[in-house]
């Protein structure tokens, strides 16, 4: 019989998946359509997911609110960059003053996303930018606590996320994730 101790981890991970899937649902398939608000080729979150540095820079130059939340998941461009491992875009957004404490709908900060998806370079950038390692998401987990559970229990969640989000560019190497989770946990001590 499983203990109740494992249930909060599963709840947190299920909500992270739901948040990411909601982000995916909000993306437009026509990346070349013009918005009426800013006449840019695509919205900021789509530019992040597609690793389009030029469009991200155009948004910065146009004064786009880089802390705006995507309507379905509440993710900001920085949370999206952390999730999808877009290191250079994360650096640009951090340098542009992105809010490191803003949360998505499940209460996760950019540091939560970078930690969970084992993005050590982005985790380090966020730590260097003084991201708060003690903030808890809506389920009471700090970024460090999202990588402390046994990998065998979380591996099915990573597999499901990879299957669902690979068409959008999410790349997850399960062996690398298993190896990197303890490293991320040490970084966040």
C-alpha positions as CSV (number, residue, x, y, z in Angstrom):
1,X,0.0,0.0,0.0
2,X,1.4,3.4,-1.0
3,X,1.8,6.0,1.7
4,X,0.2,9.4,1.6
5,X,3.7,10.9,1.4
6,X,3.9,10.1,-2.3
7,X,0.5,11.6,-3.2
8,X,1.4,15.3,-3.0
9,X,4.3,14.7,-5.5
10,X,1.9,13.0,-7.9
11,X,-0.6,15.9,-7.6
12,X,2.1,18.5,-8.2
13,X,3.4,16.6,-11.2
14,X,-0.1,16.1,-12.7
15,X,-0.8,19.8,-12.4
16,X,2.5,20.7,-14.0
17,X,1.5,18.5,-16.9
18,X,-1.9,20.1,-17.1
19,X,-0.3,23.5,-17.1
20,X,2.0,22.7,-19.9
21,X,-0.7,21.1,-21.9
22,X,-2.9,24.2,-21.4
23,X,0.1,26.3,-22.7
24,X,0.2,24.1,-25.7
25,X,-3.5,24.5,-26.4
26,X,-3.1,28.2,-26.4
27,X,-0.5,28.3,-29.2
28,X,-1.6,29.3,-32.7
29,X,-0.8,27.0,-35.5
30,X,-0.2,29.9,-37.9
31,X,3.0,31.4,-36.7
32,X,3.0,34.0,-39.4
33,X,-0.4,35.7,-38.5
34,X,-0.3,39.3,-37.5
35,X,-1.7,40.4,-34.2
36,X,-3.7,43.6,-34.1
37,X,-2.1,44.6,-30.8
38,X,1.5,44.7,-31.8
39,X,1.9,43.7,-35.4
40,X,4.5,41.1,-34.6
41,X,4.7,37.9,-36.5
42,X,3.8,35.7,-33.4
43,X,3.1,36.0,-29.8
44,X,5.9,35.9,-27.3
45,X,5.3,32.5,-25.9
46,X,5.2,31.0,-29.4
47,X,8.4,32.7,-30.2
48,X,9.9,31.2,-27.0
49,X,8.7,27.7,-27.8
50,X,10.0,27.9,-31.4
51,X,13.3,29.3,-30.2
52,X,12.8,32.4,-32.3
53,X,15.4,34.8,-30.8
54,X,14.6,37.5,-33.4
55,X,10.9,37.6,-32.6
56,X,11.7,37.6,-28.8
57,X,14.0,40.6,-29.4
58,X,11.3,42.3,-31.4
59,X,8.9,41.9,-28.5
60,X,11.5,43.4,-26.1
61,X,12.1,46.3,-28.5
62,X,8.3,46.8,-29.0
63,X,7.8,47.0,-25.2
64,X,5.8,43.8,-24.9
65,X,5.1,42.9,-21.3
66,X,7.5,40.0,-20.7
67,X,5.7,39.2,-17.5
68,X,2.3,38.8,-19.2
69,X,0.7,35.4,-18.4
70,X,-0.4,33.1,-21.2
71,X,-4.2,32.8,-20.7
72,X,-4.6,29.0,-20.3
73,X,-1.7,28.1,-18.0
74,X,-0.7,31.4,-16.6
75,X,2.9,30.8,-17.7
76,X,5.1,33.7,-18.5
77,X,7.7,33.7,-21.3
78,X,10.4,32.9,-18.8
79,X,8.5,29.9,-17.4
80,X,8.0,28.7,-20.9
81,X,11.7,29.2,-21.7
82,X,12.6,27.2,-18.5
83,X,10.1,24.4,-19.4
84,X,11.3,24.0,-22.9
85,X,15.0,24.5,-22.1
86,X,15.5,27.7,-24.2
87,X,18.6,28.8,-22.4
88,X,19.5,31.8,-24.5
89,X,16.0,33.1,-24.4
90,X,15.9,32.6,-20.7
91,X,19.1,34.7,-20.4
92,X,17.6,37.4,-22.5
93,X,14.4,37.6,-20.5
94,X,16.3,37.6,-17.2
95,X,18.6,40.3,-18.4
96,X,15.5,42.3,-19.6
97,X,14.2,42.2,-16.0
98,X,11.6,39.4,-16.1
99,X,9.9,38.9,-12.8
100,X,11.4,35.8,-11.1
101,X,8.6,35.5,-8.6
102,X,5.6,35.5,-10.9
103,X,3.8,32.2,-10.9
104,X,1.7,30.2,-13.3
105,X,-1.7,28.7,-12.4
106,X,-0.2,25.9,-10.3
107,X,2.0,28.4,-8.4
108,X,5.2,27.4,-10.1
109,X,7.9,30.1,-10.7
110,X,10.5,29.9,-13.5
111,X,12.8,28.3,-11.0
112,X,10.2,25.5,-10.3
113,X,10.0,24.8,-14.0
114,X,13.7,24.9,-14.6
115,X,14.3,22.6,-11.7
116,X,11.6,20.1,-12.5
117,X,12.7,19.8,-16.2
118,X,16.4,19.6,-15.1
119,X,17.7,22.7,-16.9
120,X,20.9,23.2,-14.8
121,X,22.1,26.2,-16.9
122,X,18.8,28.0,-16.4
123,X,18.6,27.0,-12.7
124,X,22.0,28.6,-12.3
125,X,21.1,31.7,-14.1
126,X,18.0,32.1,-11.9
127,X,20.0,31.5,-8.8
128,X,22.6,34.1,-10.0
129,X,19.7,36.5,-10.6
130,X,18.6,35.9,-7.0
131,X,15.5,33.9,-7.6
132,X,13.9,32.8,-4.3
133,X,14.6,29.1,-3.8
134,X,12.1,29.0,-0.9
135,X,9.0,29.9,-2.7
136,X,6.4,27.2,-2.7
137,X,3.9,26.3,-5.4
138,X,0.2,25.8,-4.8
139,X,1.0,22.3,-3.5
140,X,3.6,23.4,-0.9
141,X,6.6,22.3,-2.9
142,X,9.8,24.4,-3.3
143,X,11.7,24.1,-6.6
144,X,14.1,21.7,-4.8
145,X,11.3,19.5,-3.6
146,X,10.1,19.0,-7.2
147,X,13.2,16.9,-7.9
148,X,13.6,15.0,-4.6
149,X,11.2,12.2,-5.2
150,X,12.3,8.8,-6.5
151,X,12.8,8.9,-10.3
152,X,11.0,5.6,-10.7
153,X,7.8,7.3,-9.5
154,X,8.1,10.4,-11.7
155,X,9.4,8.7,-14.9
156,X,5.9,7.9,-16.2
157,X,5.0,11.6,-16.0
158,X,8.2,12.6,-17.9
159,X,7.4,10.0,-20.6
160,X,3.8,11.2,-20.9
161,X,5.0,14.9,-21.2
162,X,7.6,13.9,-23.8
163,X,5.0,12.1,-25.9
164,X,2.5,14.9,-25.7
165,X,4.8,17.9,-26.1
166,X,7.5,16.5,-28.4
167,X,5.7,18.0,-31.5
168,X,6.1,21.4,-29.8
169,X,9.8,20.8,-29.3
170,X,10.0,19.5,-25.8
171,X,13.1,17.3,-25.6
172,X,13.5,15.1,-22.5
173,X,16.3,12.5,-22.2
174,X,15.1,10.2,-19.4
175,X,18.6,9.0,-18.5
176,X,19.9,12.5,-18.4
177,X,16.9,13.6,-16.2
178,X,17.5,10.8,-13.8
179,X,21.2,11.7,-13.6
180,X,20.5,15.5,-13.3
181,X,17.7,15.5,-10.7
182,X,20.2,15.0,-7.8
183,X,22.5,17.7,-9.2
184,X,19.6,20.2,-9.4
185,X,18.6,19.3,-5.8
186,X,22.2,20.1,-4.7
187,X,22.2,23.3,-6.6
188,X,19.0,24.4,-4.7
189,X,20.1,23.6,-1.2
